[in-house]
Amino acid sequence: MTIESSDTQAAQRLTAGFQSIRKELGKQIVGMDRVIEELLISIFGRGHCLLVGVPGLAKTLLISSLAKTLSLSFARIQFTPDLMPADITGTEVIQEDKATGDRSFKFLRGPIFANVILADEINRTPPKTQAALLEAMQEHQVTAGGQKYALDEPFFVLATQNPIEQEGTYPLPEAQLDRFMFNVRVDYPTRDEELEIMRLTTTTKDPQLTPVLGKQEILELQETVRRVPVAEPVLAYAVRLVRATRLDSPDAPAFVKESLSWGAGPRATQNLILGGKARALLKGRFYVATEDIRAVAHPVLRHRLITNYSAEAEGITSDRIVDRLLETVRPEGEDGGRLPEVLGS
């Protein structure tokens, strides 16, 4: 397969940009290397991301800081029980022309018209308001008064969710969860990381972030991601991995049929491939290996595997099932169909 020089240059820019972004975020964010990597893979894969973690882990700060390093407009929407769909998408108001006295409707854009949307505690608002995000996430547009309004590109919804406090919340339905490319788990910092957090956040120091990439560069890099070649054995491995989660599939192992009530759909396979492509570029490669598919398997599958009552009673989580799937479903050959092209070769 021939690789265009422009693709190679764009891939090298993405790799260099990734390192620069991590360096800039390090001025405000301590640790979270895996979370940052998965966020960037989601963004360059043109997907949305759900961050799940207990309060106080800098999820909001991470997203707002990331928007600054990418020179993107940012809007935070705090989801509450009384939030209405129009509070997100915008509303039509009657406007009077003082010169003629004529009245007409004018659409006032809501906070959804930004490049990076932080949907904070998305499970705290009723389904009617949650559904206001569906069209925006899937079609990159909103409809009001019979008119369609295109959203600014690039467009990402980065939502947060608290996993421990469920009273008075509205769990996202499976159809909406499936629209998130990744479900990223945010864990507690290590001891050394927590010490560094105390040093950074308890002084008067206010670090300033420098933009690394602009809108047009991000759009070009998103196109580059989709041009990354994938060998047939790697495609076949991603398909086998997802099909193994479906109860009615002959490829499903016994532990899947015992623990799941529902498996992942084709969108999971698509996101495994797109995530693998973006990760390969971030690692400096212009080909996708099975290691890339395996690396993104947890964030892609953990919110698409629905455990049954028996598994929940035994404390079996979707992450544990993905672990066993990765042990059970093996790629064809040691290299997984690896291609010979390497950046700079």
Secondary structure in CASP SS format (residue, H / E / C, confidence):
PFRMAT SS
TARGET T0000
AUTHOR 0000-0000-0000
METHOD secondary structure of the structure
MODEL  1
M C 1.00
T C 1.00
I C 1.00
E C 1.00
S H 1.00
S H 1.00
D H 1.00
T H 1.00
Q H 1.00
A H 1.00
A H 1.00
Q H 1.00
R H 1.00
L H 1.00
T H 1.00
A H 1.00
G H 1.00
F H 1.00
Q H 1.00
S H 1.00
I H 1.00
R H 1.00
K H 1.00
E H 1.00
L H 1.00
G C 1.00
K C 1.00
Q C 1.00
I C 1.00
V C 1.00
G C 1.00
M C 1.00
D H 1.00
R H 1.00
V H 1.00
I H 1.00
E H 1.00
E H 1.00
L H 1.00
L H 1.00
I H 1.00
S H 1.00
I H 1.00
F H 1.00
G C 1.00
R C 1.00
G C 1.00
H C 1.00
C E 1.00
L E 1.00
L E 1.00
V E 1.00
G C 1.00
V C 1.00
P C 1.00
G C 1.00
L C 1.00
A C 1.00
K H 1.00
T H 1.00
L H 1.00
L H 1.00
I H 1.00
S H 1.00
S H 1.00
L H 1.00
A H 1.00
K H 1.00
T H 1.00
L C 1.00
S C 1.00
L C 1.00
S C 1.00
F E 1.00
A E 1.00
R E 1.00
I E 1.00
Q E 1.00
F C 1.00
T C 1.00
P C 1.00
D C 1.00
L C 1.00
M C 1.00
P H 1.00
A H 1.00
D H 1.00
I H 1.00
T H 1.00
G E 1.00
T E 1.00
E E 1.00
V E 1.00
I E 1.00
Q E 1.00
E E 1.00
D C 1.00
K C 1.00
A C 1.00
T C 1.00
G C 1.00
D C 1.00
R E 1.00
S E 1.00
F E 1.00
K E 1.00
F E 1.00
L E 1.00
R E 1.00
G C 1.00
P C 1.00
I C 1.00
F C 1.00
A C 1.00
N C 1.00
V E 1.00
I E 1.00
L E 1.00
A E 1.00
D E 1.00
E C 1.00
I H 1.00
N H 1.00
R H 1.00
T C 1.00
P C 1.00
P H 1.00
K H 1.00
T H 1.00
Q H 1.00
A C 1.00
A H 1.00
L H 1.00
L H 1.00
E H 1.00
A H 1.00
M H 1.00
Q H 1.00
E H 1.00
H C 1.00
Q E 1.00
V E 1.00
T E 1.00
A E 1.00
G C 1.00
G C 1.00
Q E 1.00
K E 1.00
Y E 1.00
A E 1.00
L C 1.00
D C 1.00
E C 1.00
P C 1.00
F C 1.00
F E 1.00
V E 1.00
L E 1.00
A E 1.00
T E 1.00
Q E 1.00
N C 1.00
P C 1.00
I C 1.00
E C 1.00
Q C 1.00
E C 1.00
G C 1.00
T C 1.00
Y C 1.00
P C 1.00
L C 1.00
P C 1.00
E H 1.00
A H 1.00
Q H 1.00
L H 1.00
D C 1.00
R C 1.00
F C 1.00
M C 1.00
F E 1.00
N E 1.00
V E 1.00
R E 1.00
V C 1.00
D C 1.00
Y C 1.00
P C 1.00
T C 1.00
R H 1.00
D H 1.00
E H 1.00
E H 1.00
L H 1.00
E H 1.00
I H 1.00
M H 1.00
R H 1.00
L H 1.00
T H 1.00
T C 1.00
T C 1.00
T C 1.00
K C 1.00
D C 1.00
P C 1.00
Q C 1.00
L C 1.00
T C 1.00
P C 1.00
V C 1.00
L C 1.00
G C 1.00
K H 1.00
Q H 1.00
E H 1.00
I H 1.00
L H 1.00
E H 1.00
L H 1.00
Q H 1.00
E H 1.00
T H 1.00
V H 1.00
R H 1.00
R C 1.00
V C 1.00
P C 1.00
V C 1.00
A C 1.00
E H 1.00
P H 1.00
V H 1.00
L H 1.00
A H 1.00
Y H 1.00
A H 1.00
V H 1.00
R H 1.00
L H 1.00
V H 1.00
R H 1.00
A C 1.00
T C 1.00
R C 1.00
L C 1.00
D C 1.00
S C 1.00
P C 1.00
D C 1.00
A C 1.00
P C 1.00
A H 1.00
F H 1.00
V H 1.00
K H 1.00
E H 1.00
S H 1.00
L E 1.00
S E 1.00
W E 1.00
G C 1.00
A C 1.00
G C 1.00
P H 1.00
R H 1.00
A H 1.00
T H 1.00
Q H 1.00
N H 1.00
L H 1.00
I H 1.00
L H 1.00
G H 1.00
G H 1.00
K H 1.00
A H 1.00
R H 1.00
A H 1.00
L H 1.00
L H 1.00
K C 1.00
G C 1.00
R C 1.00
F C 1.00
Y C 1.00
V C 1.00
A C 1.00
T H 1.00
E H 1.00
D H 1.00
I H 1.00
R H 1.00
A H 1.00
V C 1.00
A H 1.00
H H 1.00
P H 1.00
V H 1.00
L H 1.00
R C 1.00
H C 1.00
R C 1.00
L C 1.00
I E 1.00
T E 1.00
N C 1.00
Y H 1.00
S H 1.00
A H 1.00
E H 1.00
A H 1.00
E C 1.00
G C 1.00
I C 1.00
T C 1.00
S H 1.00
D H 1.00
R H 1.00
I H 1.00
V H 1.00
D H 1.00
R H 1.00
L H 1.00
L H 1.00
E H 1.00
T H 1.00
V C 1.00
R C 1.00
P C 1.00
E C 1.00
G C 1.00
E C 1.00
D C 1.00
G C 1.00
G C 1.00
R C 1.00
L C 1.00
P C 1.00
E C 1.00
V C 1.00
L C 1.00
G C 1.00
S C 1.00
END
